[in-house]
C-alpha cells in the first residue's frame, strides 16, 4: 500500500524538487501540494494524507500553527492518522522545539540526501518518530533548557514500572532502540515492547512527544545522564 504524502511549502521550486524525488519512489504517492499553512490544514482534512511534509516558514499560516491544527496540538481536534514531518533549512532552528511541541512526528533539514527524505517519510508513516541524526542530541539539549516544568507529574507516570521508567529516560536522551538494548543488555524486541507501553501509559503518540514530556516533567534533566 502506498504512503500518501502532502507537500506544504510556499516555494514552487522546492515543491517541484520534492515531487521529483518522491515520484521516483514506488511506495510514495503525492496526493497534493499546499502553498501556505491554511492550505496545508484544509488539504490534510480533505485528502487525509499519511504524512505532510511541512515547511516551518510559510505565509497566511506558518508551519507551526498548521501542525497544531492538524495534530490537535492546539485547541482544534486532530486530523486522525495524519503525521507531520517538519522541514527547514536551518540546523537547530529556533522554532524546532515549538514544532515538536506542536505535534510534529519528525524533523529533517531540507538538504538531506533524497534517499534520507524518502526513508524519513516511511519512518514517520510507520508510526515512529524521526529527528535528523546529525542534530538529535544537540536538539534535545537545546529545547530541554527552554522547556517549562509543570508542577504536577503527567497522568500515567506513576503507572510505569521501574524498567519502563528507565527506558523512558533513555529515550529522552535520544537513544535508539538498538542503543537502549545495548545499554540495558536486553533484546531490541524487548525494548520496542517497553517503549510501546511507555507511550500507551502516558498517552503519547510517538518518541518525539516522549522526549518533550520527559524534560517538561523533570524526568530527564539537561546535561545529566538518565
Rosetta blueprint (number, residue, H / E / L):
1 X L
2 X L
3 X E
4 X E
5 X E
6 X E
7 X E
8 X E
9 X L
10 X L
11 X L
12 X H
13 X H
14 X H
15 X H
16 X H
17 X H
18 X H
19 X H
20 X H
21 X H
22 X H
23 X H
24 X L
25 X L
26 X L
27 X L
28 X E
29 X E
30 X E
31 X E
32 X E
33 X E
34 X E
35 X L
36 X L
37 X H
38 X H
39 X H
40 X H
41 X H
42 X H
43 X H
44 X H
45 X H
46 X H
47 X H
48 X L
49 X L
50 X L
51 X E
52 X E
53 X E
54 X E
55 X E
56 X L
57 X L
58 X L
59 X L
60 X L
61 X L
62 X L
63 X H
64 X H
65 X H
66 X H
67 X H
68 X H
69 X H
70 X H
71 X H
72 X L
73 X L
74 X L
75 X L
76 X L
77 X L
78 X L
79 X L
80 X L
81 X L
82 X L
83 X E
84 X E
85 X E
86 X E
87 X E
88 X E
89 X L
90 X L
91 X L
92 X L
93 X L
94 X L
95 X L
96 X H
97 X H
98 X H
99 X H
100 X H
101 X H
102 X H
103 X L
104 X L
105 X L
106 X E
107 X E
108 X E
109 X E
110 X L
111 X L
112 X L
113 X L
114 X H
115 X H
116 X H
117 X H
118 X H
119 X H
120 X H
121 X H
122 X H
123 X H
124 X H
125 X H
126 X L
127 X L
128 X L
129 X L
130 X E
131 X E
132 X L
133 X L
134 X L
135 X L
136 X H
137 X H
138 X H
139 X H
140 X H
141 X H
142 X H
143 X H
144 X H
145 X H
146 X H
147 X L
148 X L
149 X L
150 X L
151 X L
152 X L
153 X L
154 X L
155 X L
156 X L
157 X H
158 X H
159 X H
160 X L
161 X L
162 X H
163 X H
164 X H
165 X H
166 X H
167 X H
168 X H
169 X H
170 X H
171 X H
172 X H
173 X L
174 X L
175 X L
176 X L
177 X H
178 X H
179 X H
180 X H
181 X H
182 X H
183 X H
184 X H
185 X L
186 X L
187 X L
188 X H
189 X H
190 X H
191 X H
192 X H
193 X H
194 X H
195 X H
196 X H
197 X H
198 X H
199 X H
200 X H
201 X H
202 X H
203 X L
204 X L
205 X L
206 X L
207 X H
208 X H
209 X H
210 X H
211 X H
212 X H
213 X H
214 X H
215 X H
216 X H
217 X L
218 X L
219 X L
220 X L
221 X L
222 X L
223 X L
224 X L
225 X L
226 X L
